[in-house]
Amino acid sequence: MIDDERLARQGLRQMLAAHPRLQIVGEADSKETALTLIQQEKPDGIFLDVHMPGGTGFDLLQALEAPPKVVMVTAHAEHAIRAFDIEAVDYLLKPVKPARFAQAVQRLQAACAPALAPDQEPTFTPEDHICLRTPQRTITVPVRDLLVLQAEGDFTRIYLKNSLPLMICAPLGQYEKLLPSPLFARLDRSLILNLQAPLHLHRKSRDEASLILGNTNQEVPLGRTAQQRLRDALKPGDA
C-alpha cells in the first residue's frame, strides 16, 4: 500500500481485513520508499496513490522494470485515462466505499491469477461474489449464479441464473483458475459447467447433445468428450 496519508493507509488496511486471501507485505509513504519496498518484496499487486513526496505514482511505475499489478487510489478523477493507459487494474476515488473496494480486490485477484502456483487455491469460493466486465458495463454476481461459461475466442459467454447471458472481456482459461472445484468443472476446451446448476441434458444422438438452462429455451451444445466428462463429474462420491 503506497500513500503519503497515514489515515488513508489505515482505511485500506481495515477494508483489506475482509479479504483474507490478500496479504499486506508492506506500506510506503513516498516514491523512494515505495521503490525500495517493491524491489525487496516483489508484490503481486499494489494499491497506489497518485500524489506523494518525491514524485507521482506514475513516476514510480516508470522507474520499475517490471511493475506489479496496480490499483490506483486517489482523490483526483482527472488521472483516470492515464491510469488505464498504463493498464491499471482499477481506479478508486477517495473516499473509497467497502463495496467498491471489494470490486477492485476481485479485479486485482483476477489480474494476478495467471501468476498463481499450480497448487494454489482458486481465488473465489462458492459463497463469494465475482466481478464480470462486459464491453458496456461491469456487474457483480454471486459465484453460484454462474451456470455455464462458454469460450468465444478471447471472450467468454457466461450464462447466469435468472438473467440473459453476458459476453465477458476475458478468456475462458482465466475462469478455470478462479472458480472453485468441484462446484465447477471444465468439460472441454470451450466449456465450464456449474455442476449444481438447474440444467437438463437433451441427447440428440450418441455424439450430439445439449444442455437446457433451467426453465428457459437457452441451449448449449455438448460434444461427445464433454458428455463423458459430465457423466464422470456427476458420478456418486465424486462431489
PAZAPA-4460 file (N, C-alpha, C; in steps of 0.05 Angstrom, whole numbers, plus 32768, in hexadecimal, padded with zeros to 4 digits):
% residues 239
    n_x    n_y    n_z   ca_x   ca_y   ca_z    c_x    c_y    c_z   seq   type   mol
   8011   7FE8   8000   8000   8000   8000   8012   8019   8000     1      M     A
   800D   802B   7FEC   801F   8042   7FE9   800E   805B   7FE9     2      I     A
   8010   806A   7FFF   8001   8083   8002   800F   8094   8018     3      D     A
   8012   80AD   8013   801F   80BE   8027   800D   80C6   803E     4      D     A
   7FF4   80BF   803D   7FE1   80C5   8053   7FDE   80AC   8064     5      E     A
   7FE6   80AE   807D   7FE4   8097   808F   7FC8   808D   8093     6      R     A
   7FB5   80A0   8095   7F99   8098   8099   7F8E   808A   8080     7      L     A
   7F97   8091   8069   7F8F   8083   8050   7F99   8066   8050     8      A     A
   7FB2   8062   8059   7FBC   8047   805A   7FAD   8037   8070     9      R     A
   7FA7   8044   8085   7F98   8036   809B   7F7C   802D   8090    10      Q     A
   7F6F   803F   8081   7F55   8037   8076   7F57   8020   8063    11      G     A
   7F6C   801F   8053   7F70   8008   8041   7F75   7FEE   8051    12      L     A
   7F85   7FF0   8066   7F8A   7FD9   8077   7F70   7FCE   8082    13      R     A
   7F5F   7FE0   808C   7F46   7FD7   8098   7F34   7FC8   8083    14      Q     A
   7F33   7FD3   806B   7F23   7FC6   8056   7F2F   7FAC   804D    15      M     A
   7F4A   7FAB   804C   7F57   7F92   8044   7F53   7F7C   8058    16      L     A
   7F4C   7F82   8070   7F48   7F6E   8084   7F31   7F5B   807D    17      A     A
   7F1F   7F65   806C   7F08   7F55   8062   7F10   7F43   804B    18      A     A
   7F29   7F44   8043   7F33   7F34   802C   7F4C   7F25   8034    19      H     A
   7F49   7F10   8044   7F60   7F02   8050   7F72   7EF5   803B    20      P     A
   7F6A   7EF1   8022   7F7B   7EE6   800E   7F92   7EF9   8006    21      R     A
   7F8E   7F13   800C   7FA3   7F26   8006   7FB4   7F2B   801F    22      L     A
   7FCE   7F2B   801B   7FE0   7F30   8032   7FEF   7F4A   802D    23      Q     A
   7FEF   7F5C   8040   7FFD   7F75   803E   801B   7F70   8044    24      I     A
   802C   7F75   8031   8049   7F70   8035   8058   7F8A   803C    25      V     A
   804B   7FA1   803B   8059   7FB9   8042   8049   7FD2   803C    26      G     A
   8052   7FE9   8047   8046   8003   8042   805C   8017   803C    27      E     A
   8056   802B   802C   8069   8040   8025   805A   805A   8023    28      A     A
   8069   8070   8029   805D   808B   8028   806A   809E   8015    29      D     A
   807C   8094   8003   8089   80A5   7FEF   8092   8094   7FD8    30      S     A
   809A   80A1   7FC3   80A4   8092   7FAB   80BC   8082   7FB2    31      K     A
   80CF   808D   7FC0   80E8   807F   7FC6   80E4   8067   7FD8    32      E     A
   80D5   806B   7FEE   80D0   8054   8000   80C0   803F   7FF2    33      T     A
   80AE   8047   7FE0   809E   8033   7FD1   80B0   8023   7FBE    34      A     A
   80C2   8031   7FB1   80D4   8024   7F9E   80E5   800F   7FAC    35      L     A
   80F0   8016   7FC3   8100   8003   7FD2   80EF   7FEB   7FDC    36      T     A
   80D7   7FF1   7FE6   80C5   7FDC   7FF0   80BD   7FC8   7FDA    37      L     A
   80B6   7FD3   7FC3   80AE   7FC1   7FAD   80C5   7FB0   7FA3    38      I     A
   80DD   7FBB   7FA2   80F4   7FAC   7F99   80FB   7F96   7FAD    39      Q     A
   80F5   7F9B   7FC7   80FB   7F87   7FDB   80E6   7F71   7FDD    40      Q     A
   80CD   7F79   7FDD   80B7   7F66   7FE2   80AC   7F59   7FC8    41      E     A
   80AF   7F67   7FB1   80A4   7F5D   7F98   8087   7F55   7F9B    42      K     A
   8075   7F67   7FA2   8059   7F61   7FA5   804B   7F5A   7F8B    43      P     A
   8035   7F4B   7F8C   8025   7F46   7F75   8015   7F5F   7F6C    44      D     A
   800D   7F6F   7F80   7FFD   7F87   7F7A   8002   7F9C   7F8E    45      G     A
   7FFC   7FB5   7F86   7FFF   7FCC   7F98   7FE6   7FDE   7F97    46      I     A
   7FDF   7FEA   7FAD   7FCB   8000   7FAE   7FDB   801A   7FAF    47      F     A
   7FD8   802B   7F9B   7FEB   8041   7F96   7FDC   805C   7F94    48      L     A
   7FE5   806F   7FA4   7FDC   808A   7FA2   7FEA   8098   7F8B    49      D     A
   7FDF   80AE   7F81   7FEB   80BD   7F6B   8000   80D1   7F76    50      V     A
   7FF7   80E2   7F88   8008   80F7   7F93   8015   80EF   7FAD    51      H     A
   8030   80F2   7FAD   8040   80EA   7FC5   805B   80F8   7FC4    52      M     A
   8069   80FA   7FDA   8084   8106   7FD9   8097   80F7   7FC7    53      P     A
   80A7   8106   7FB9   80BC   80FB   7FA8   80B4   80F4   7F8C    54      G     A
   809A   80F7   7F85   8090   80F1   7F6B   8075   80E5   7F6C    55      G     A
   8068   80E1   7F55   804D   80D6   7F54   804E   80B8   7F53    56      T     A
   8036   80AC   7F56   8034   8090   7F53   803C   8087   7F37    57      G     A
   8037   8097   7F23   803F   8090   7F08   805D   8091   7F05    58      F     A
   806A   80A4   7F13   8088   80A4   7F13   8093   808B   7F1F    59      D     A
   8086   8081   7F34   808F   8068   7F41   808D   8051   7F2D    60      L     A
   8077   804E   7F20   8073   8038   7F0D   8087   8039   7EF6    61      L     A
   808E   8051   7EED   80A2   8053   7ED7   80BE   804C   7EE1    62      Q     A
   80C3   804E   7EFB   80DD   8047   7F06   80E1   8029   7F0A    63      A     A
   80CB   801A   7F07   80CC   7FFD   7F0C   80CF   7FEE   7EF1    64      L     A
   80E1   7FDB   7EF0   80E5   7FCC   7ED8   80CD   7FBA   7ED2    65      E     A
   80C2   7FAE   7EE7   80AB   7F9C   7EE4   8097   7FA3   7EFA    66      A     A
   8086   7FB8   7EF6   8073   7FC1   7F0A   805F   7FAB   7F11    67      P     A
   8057   7FA9   7F2A   8042   7F97   7F32   8027   7FA1   7F28    68      P     A
   8012   7F91   7F2A   7FF7   7F9A   7F24   7FF0   7FB1   7F37    69      K     A
   7FE2   7FC5   7F2D   7FDD   7FDD   7F3D   7FC0   7FE5   7F3D    70      V     A
   7FB7   7FEC   7F55   7F9D   7FF9   7F59   7FA3   8015   7F62    71      V     A
   7F9B   8029   7F52   7F9F   8045   7F5A   7F8A   804D   7F6F    72      M     A
   7F93   805B   7F84   7F81   8065   7F98   7F87   8082   7F9C    73      V     A
   7F75   8094   7F94   7F7B   80B1   7F94   7F62   80C1   7F97    74      T     A
   7F65   80DA   7F9F   7F4F   80ED   7FA1   7F4A   80FC   7F87    75      A     A
   7F59   80F6   7F72   7F59   8106   7F5A   7F4F   80F6   7F42    76      H     A
   7F38   80FC   7F38   7F2C   80ED   7F22   7F3A   80F1   7F08    77      A     A
   7F48   8108   7F05   7F53   810F   7EEB   7F6A   80FD   7EE1    78      E     A
   7F74   80EB   7EF2   7F8A   80DA   7EEA   7F80   80BE   7EE0    79      H     A
   7F66   80BB   7EDE   7F5B   80A0   7ED7   7F65   8096   7EBC    80      A     A
   7F64   80A8   7EA8   7F6C   80A0   7E8D   7F89   8097   7E8D    81      I     A
   7F9A   80A6   7E9A   7FB6   809E   7E9A   7FBA   8084   7EA9    82      R     A
   7FAA   8080   7EBE   7FAC   8067   7ECE   7FA6   804F   7EBD    83      A     A
   7F92   8050   7EAC   7F8B   803A   7E9C   7F9D   8037   7E84    84      F     A
   7FAB   804D   7E7C   7FBF   804C   7E67   7FD7   803A   7E71    85      D     A
   7FDC   803B   7E8A   7FF2   802A   7E95   7FE7   800F   7E9F    86      I     A
   7FCE   8009   7E97   7FC1   7FEF   7E9D   7FBD   7FEB   7EBB    87      E     A
   7FB5   8000   7EC9   7FAD   7FFC   7EE5   7F95   7FE9   7EE7    88      A     A
   7F95   7FD8   7EFB   7F7F   7FC5   7EFE   7F65   7FD4   7F05    89      V     A
   7F67   7FE9   7F15   7F50   7FF8   7F1D   7F58   8014   7F26    90      D     A
   7F44   8025   7F29   7F49   8041   7F31   7F34   8049   7F46    91      Y     A
   7F3D   804C   7F5E   7F2C   8052   7F75   7F2E   8070   7F7D    92      L     A
   7F17   807C   7F81   7F17   8098   7F8A   7F11   8099   7FA8    93      L     A
   7F21   80A8   7FB6   7F1D   80AC   7FD3   7F05   80BF   7FD7    94      K     A
   7EF6   80BA   7FED   7EF8   80A4   8000   7EED   808A   7FF3    95      P     A
   7EFC   8075   7FF8   7EF4   805B   7FEB   7EE0   804C   7FFD    96      V     A
   7ECA   8044   7FF0   7EB6   8035   7FFE   7EBD   8017   7FFE    97      K     A
   7EB7   8008   8013   7EBE   7FEC   8014   7EB4   7FDB   7FFD    98      P     A
   7E9C   7FE0   7FF3   7E91   7FD0   7FDD   7EA1   7FD5   7FC4    99      A     A
   7EA8   7FEE   7FBF   7EB8   7FF5   7FA7   7ED5   7FE9   7FAA   100      R     A
   7EDF   7FEA   7FC3   7EF9   7FDF   7FC8   7EFA   7FC1   7FC3   101      F     A
   7EE4   7FB3   7FCA   7EE2   7F96   7FC6   7EE3   7F90   7FA8   102      A     A
   7ED7   7FA0   7F98   7ED8   7F9C   7F7B   7EF5   7F9F   7F71   103      Q     A
   7F03   7FB3   7F7B   7F1F   7FB6   7F73   7F30   7F9F   7F7B   104      A     A
   7F2B   7F94   7F93   7F3A   7F7C   7F9D   7F35   7F65   7F8A   105      V     A
   7F1C   7F61   7F82   7F16   7F4A   7F70   7F25   7F4E   7F55   106      Q     A
   7F26   7F66   7F4B   7F34   7F6B   7F32   7F52   7F66   7F35   107      R     A
   7F5C   7F6F   7F4C   7F79   7F6A   7F51   7F7F   7F4C   7F52   108      L     A
   7F6E   7F3E   7F60   7F73   7F21   7F62   7F71   7F14   7F47   109      Q     A
   7F5E   7F1C   7F37   7F5C   7F11   7F1C   7F74   7F17   7F0B   110      A     A
   7F7E   7F30   7F0D   7F95   7F38   7EFD   7FAE   7F29   7F05   111      A     A
   7FB0   7F22   7F1F   7FC7   7F13   7F28   7FC5   7EF5   7F24   112      C     A
   7FAE   7EEC   7F1C   7FA9   7ECF   7F1B   7FBD   7EC0   7F09   113      A     A
   7FC5   7ECA   7EF2   7FD8   7EBA   7EE2   7FF2   7EB4   7EF0   114      P     A
   7FF9   7EC4   7F04   8012   7EC0   7F12   800F   7EAD   7F2A   115      A     A
   7FF7   7EA3   7F2F   7FF3   7E91   7F46   8001   7E77   7F42   116      L     A
   800B   7E6C   7F57   8017   7E52   7F56   8002   7E3D   7F4F   117      A     A
   800A   7E27   7F42   7FF7   7E13   7F39   7FE6   7E07   7F50   118      P     A
   7FF2   7E05   7F68   7FE3   7DF9   7F7E   7FD6   7E0E   7F91   119      D     A
   7FD6   7E27   7F89   7FC9   7E3B   7F99   7FAB   7E3A   7F97   120      Q     A
   7F9D   7E40   7FAD   7F80   7E3E   7FAD   7F74   7E53   7F9A   121      E     A
   7F5D   7E4C   7F8F   7F4F   7E60   7F7E   7F4A   7E7A   7F8C   122      P     A
   7F47   7E8F   7F7D   7F43   7EAA   7F89   7F28   7EAB   7F97   123      T     A
   7F14   7E9F   7F8C   7EF9   7EA3   7F97   7EEE   7E89   7FA3   124      F     A
   7EDD   7E8C   7FB7   7ECE   7E76   7FC3   7EB1   7E77   7FBA   125      T     A
   7EA2   7E62   7FBE   7E86   7E63   7FB5   7E75   7E79   7FC3   126      P     A
   7E7E   7E82   7FDA   7E6F   7E97   7FE8   7E77   7EB3   7FDF   127      E     A
   7E8B   7EB6   7FCE   7E94   7ED1   7FC6   7E83   7EDC   7FAF   128      D     A
   7E88   7EF6   7FAA   7E7D   7F03   7F92   7E94   7F08   7F7F   129      H     A
   7E8F   7F08   7F65   7EA3   7F0C   7F51   7E9C   7F24   7F40   130      I     A
   7EB1   7F33   7F38   7EAD   7F4A   7F27   7EB0   7F42   7F0A   131      C     A
   7E9C   7F48   7EF9   7E9C   7F41   7EDD   7E9C   7F5B   7ECC   132      L     A
   7EAF   7F5D   7EBA   7EB1   7F76   7EAA   7EA9   7F70   7E8D   133      R     A
   7E94   7F7D   7E84   7E8B   7F7B   7E68   7E96   7F93   7E59   134      T     A
   7E93   7F94   7E3F   7E9C   7FAC   7E30   7E8D   7FC5   7E38   135      P     A
   7E75   7FC2   7E44   7E65   7FDA   7E4B   7E65   7FE1   7E69   136      Q     A
   7E68   7FCD   7E7A   7E65   7FD2   7E97   7E73   7FBD   7EA7   137      R     A
   7E74   7FC1   7EC1   7E7F   7FAD   7ED3   7E6A   7FA7   7EE8   138      T     A
   7E65   7F8D   7EED   7E51   7F85   7F02   7E5E   7F72   7F15   139      I     A
   7E52   7F6F   7F2C   7E5B   7F5C   7F40   7E44   7F48   7F46   140      T     A
   7E4A   7F2E   7F44   7E36   7F1A   7F48   7E40   7F04   7F5B   141      V     A
   7E2F   7EF5   7F68   7E38   7EDE   7F78   7E45   7EC9   7F67   142      P     A
   7E5B   7EBD   7F71   7E68   7EA8   7F62   7E55   7E91   7F5B   143      V     A
   7E43   7E8B   7F6E   7E31   7E74   7F69   7E1D   7E7A   7F53   144      R     A
   7E1A   7E93   7F4B   7E07   7E9A   7F35   7E12   7E96   7F1A   145      D     A
   7E2C   7E90   7F18   7E38   7E89   7EFE   7E30   7E6D   7EF7   146      L     A
   7E22   7E69   7EE1   7E19   7E4F   7ED9   7E2C   7E41   7EC5   147      L     A
   7E31   7E4F   7EAF   7E43   7E44   7E9A   7E55   7E5B   7E90   148      V     A
   7E6E   7E54   7E8C   7E82   7E67   7E80   7E8B   7E5A   7E66   149      L     A
   7E88   7E6A   7E50   7E8E   7E5F   7E35   7EA2   7E71   7E27   150      Q     A
   7EB7   7E65   7E1D   7ECC   7E75   7E0F   7EC1   7E80   7DF5   151      A     A
   7EC8   7E9A   7DF0   7EC1   7EA7   7DD6   7EDA   7EB7   7DCE   152      E     A
   7EEE   7EA8   7DC4   7F07   7EB5   7DBD   7F16   7EBF   7DD6   153      G     A
   7F1D   7ED9   7DD7   7F2A   7EE4   7DEE   7F16   7EED   7E03   154      D     A
   7EFC   7EE8   7DFE   7EE7   7EF0   7E11   7EDA   7ED7   7E1D   155      F     A
   7EC9   7EDB   7E31   7EBA   7EC5   7E3D   7E9C   7ECC   7E3F   156      T     A
   7E8B   7EBB   7E34   7E6F   7EBF   7E38   7E66   7EB1   7E51   157      R     A
   7E5A   7EC0   7E64   7E52   7EB4   7E7E   7E34   7EB5   7E80   158      I     A
   7E29   7E9D   7E85   7E0C   7E9A   7E89   7E08   7E9B   7EA7   159      Y     A
   7DF5   7EAC   7EAF   7DF0   7EB2   7ECB   7DD4   7EA9   7ED3   160      L     A
   7DD1   7EA4   7EED   7DB7   7E9E   7EF8   7DA5   7EB7   7EF7   161      K     A
   7D8D   7EB3   7EED   7D79   7EC9   7EEC   7D83   7EE2   7EDD   162      N     A
   7D92   7EDE   7EC8   7D9D   7EF4   7EB9   7DA5   7EEB   7E9D   163      S     A
   7DA6   7EFE   7E8A   7DAF   7EF9   7E6F   7DCD   7EF4   7E70   164      L     A
   7DD8   7EE5   7E5D   7DF5   7EE0   7E5D   7E04   7EFA   7E57   165      P     A
   7E1D   7EFB   7E61   7E2F   7F12   7E5E   7E48   7F0A   7E4F   166      L     A
   7E52   7F1C   7E3E   7E6B   7F18   7E31   7E80   7F27   7E41   167      M     A
   7E94   7F18   7E4C   7EA7   7F23   7E60   7EC2   7F26   7E53   168      I     A
   7ECF   7F3C   7E5A   7EE9   7F43   7E4E   7F00   7F34   7E5B   169      C     A
   7F00   7F1A   7E5A   7F15   7F09   7E65   7F13   7EEE   7E59   170      A     A
   7F2A   7EE0   7E55   7F2A   7EC5   7E4A   7F20   7EB0   7E5E   171      P     A
   7F16   7E9A   7E54   7F0B   7E85   7E65   7F20   7E7A   7E78   172      L     A
   7F39   7E77   7E6F   7F4E   7E6C   7E80   7F52   7E7B   7E9A   173      G     A
   7F4D   7E95   7E99   7F50   7EA5   7EB2   7F3C   7E9C   7EC7   174      Q     A
   7F24   7E95   7EBF   7F10   7E8D   7ED3   7F15   7E71   7EDE   175      Y     A
   7F22   7E60   7ECE   7F2A   7E46   7ED8   7F3C   7E49   7EF1   176      E     A
   7F4D   7E5D   7EF1   7F5F   7E62   7F08   7F51   7E6F   7F1F   177      K     A
   7F3B   7E7D   7F1A   7F2D   7E8C   7F2F   7F17   7E7D   7F3D   178      L     A
   7F08   7E6D   7F2F   7EF0   7E61   7F3A   7EF6   7E48   7F4A   179      L     A
   7EE6   7E44   7F5F   7EEB   7E2D   7F71   7EE3   7E12   7F65   180      P     A
   7EF3   7DFE   7F6A   7EED   7DE3   7F62   7EE9   7DD2   7F7C   181      S     A
   7ED6   7DC0   7F7D   7EC7   7DB3   7F66   7EAD   7DC1   7F5F   182      P     A
   7EA6   7DD8   7F69   7E8E   7DE5   7F61   7E8D   7DEA   7F43   183      L     A
   7EA5   7DF2   7F38   7EA7   7DF7   7F1B   7EBA   7DE2   7F0F   184      F     A
   7EB3   7DDA   7EF7   7EC3   7DC6   7EE9   7EC6   7DCF   7ECC   185      A     A
   7EDF   7DCC   7EC2   7EE4   7DD2   7EA5   7EDE   7DB9   7E95   186      R     A
   7ECB   7DBA   7E83   7EC3   7DA3   7E74   7ED2   7D9F   7E5A   187      L     A
   7EDB   7DB5   7E4E   7EEC   7DB3   7E36   7EFA   7DCE   7E33   188      D     A
   7F07   7DD3   7E1C   7F16   7DEB   7E19   7F05   7E04   7E1A   189      R     A
   7EEB   7E02   7E15   7EDB   7E1A   7E13   7EC4   7E1C   7E27   190      S     A
   7EC5   7E0A   7E3C   7EAD   7E0A   7E4D   7EB5   7E04   7E6B   191      L     A
   7EAA   7E14   7E7D   7EAB   7E10   7E9A   7E8F   7E0F   7EA4   192      I     A
   7E89   7DFC   7EB5   7E6D   7DF8   7EBF   7E6C   7DF9   7EDD   193      L     A
   7E57   7E06   7EE7   7E50   7E05   7F03   7E40   7DEB   7F08   194      N     A
   7E4C   7DD8   7F16   7E40   7DBD   7F19   7E27   7DBD   7F2A   195      L     A
   7E21   7DD4   7F38   7E09   7DD6   7F49   7DF4   7DE7   7F3B   196      Q     A
   7DF9   7DEF   7F23   7DE6   7E00   7F14   7DCD   7DF1   7F0C   197      A     A
   7DB6   7DFF   7F0A   7D9E   7DF2   7F01   7D9E   7DEE   7EE2   198      P     A
   7DAB   7DD8   7EDA   7DAE   7DD3   7EBD   7DA2   7DB8   7EB6   199      L     A
   7D9A   7DB6   7E9D   7D8F   7D9D   7E93   7D9F   7D94   7E7A   200      H     A
   7DA6   7D7B   7E78   7DB5   7D71   7E62   7DA1   7D65   7E4D   201      L     A
   7DA3   7D70   7E35   7D93   7D66   7E1F   7DA5   7D58   7E0B   202      H     A
   7DA3   7D3D   7E0A   7DB5   7D2E   7DF8   7DA7   7D2B   7DDC   203      R     A
   7DB5   7D33   7DC8   7DAA   7D31   7DAD   7DB5   7D19   7D9E   204      K     A
   7DCE   7D11   7DA4   7DDA   7CF9   7D99   7DF1   7CF1   7DAB   205      S     A
   7DFF   7CDC   7DA4   7E16   7CD4   7DB4   7E2B   7CE9   7DB7   206      R     A
   7E2F   7CF8   7DA2   7E44   7D0C   7DA1   7E3A   7D29   7DA5   207      D     A
   7E20   7D2C   7DA7   7E16   7D47   7DA7   7E01   7D4A   7DBD   208      E     A
   7E04   7D5F   7DCE   7DF1   7D65   7DE3   7DF2   7D83   7DE9   209      A     A
   7DE0   7D8B   7DFA   7DE0   7DA7   7E02   7DD6   7DAA   7E1F   210      S     A
   7DDF   7DBF   7E2C   7DD6   7DC6   7E47   7DC0   7DDB   7E44   211      L     A
   7DA9   7DD6   7E51   7D94   7DEA   7E52   7D95   7DF7   7E6D   212      I     A
   7D96   7E12   7E6E   7D9B   7E20   7E86   7D81   7E26   7E95   213      L     A
   7D7D   7E18   7EAC   7D66   7E1D   7EBC   7D4C   7E1A   7EAD   214      G     A
   7D3A   7E2E   7EB1   7D20   7E2D   7EA3   7D20   7E3E   7E8A   215      N     A
   7D38   7E45   7E80   7D3A   7E56   7E68   7D3C   7E44   7E4F   216      T     A
   7D3C   7E52   7E38   7D41   7E43   7E1F   7D5E   7E45   7E16   217      N     A
   7D6F   7E50   7E27   7D8B   7E53   7E20   7D99   7E37   7E20   218      Q     A
   7DA8   7E31   7E0B   7DB5   7E18   7E08   7DD3   7E1C   7E04   219      E     A
   7DE3   7E0B   7E10   7E00   7E0B   7E0C   7E08   7DF0   7E01   220      V     A
   7E14   7DEF   7DE9   7E1B   7DD5   7DDD   7E31   7DC6   7DED   221      P     A
   7E2F   7DAC   7DEE   7E44   7D9B   7DFB   7E4E   7D87   7DE7   222      L     A
   7E68   7D85   7DE4   7E74   7D70   7DD3   7E76   7D56   7DE3   223      G     A
   7E81   7D42   7DD6   7E83   7D27   7DE2   7E96   7D28   7DFA   224      R     A
   7EAD   7D36   7DF8   7EC0   7D38   7E0E   7EB4   7D46   7E26   225      T     A
   7EA6   7D5C   7E21   7E99   7D6B   7E37   7E84   7D5A   7E45   226      A     A
   7E75   7D4A   7E36   7E60   7D39   7E42   7E6D   7D24   7E55   227      Q     A
   7E83   7D18   7E4C   7E91   7D04   7E5D   7E9C   7D11   7E76   228      Q     A
   7EA8   7D29   7E73   7EB3   7D36   7E8B   7E9D   7D3F   7E9E   229      R     A
   7E86   7D46   7E93   7E6F   7D4D   7EA4   7E66   7D35   7EB4   230      L     A
   7E63   7D1E   7EA7   7E5C   7D05   7EB5   7E6F   7CFE   7ECB   231      R     A
   7E89   7D01   7EC4   7E9E   7CFB   7ED8   7E9C   7D0E   7EF0   232      D     A
   7E97   7D28   7EEA   7E96   7D3C   7F00   7E7E   7D37   7F12   233      A     A
   7E69   7D2C   7F07   7E50   7D28   7F17   7E4E   7D0D   7F23   234      L     A
   7E63   7CFD   7F21   7E62   7CE2   7F2E   7E5F   7CE5   7F4C   235      K     A
   7E4F   7CD4   7F59   7E4D   7CD6   7F76   7E67   7CD3   7F84   236      P     A
   7E6C   7CE4   7F98   7E85   7CE3   7FA7   7E9B   7CF5   7F9C   237      G     A
   7E97   7D00   7F83   7EAC   7D11   7F78   7EA9   7D2E   7F81   238      D     A
   7E91   7D36   7F8B   7E8D   7D52   7F92   7E9B   7D58   7FAC   239      A     A
***
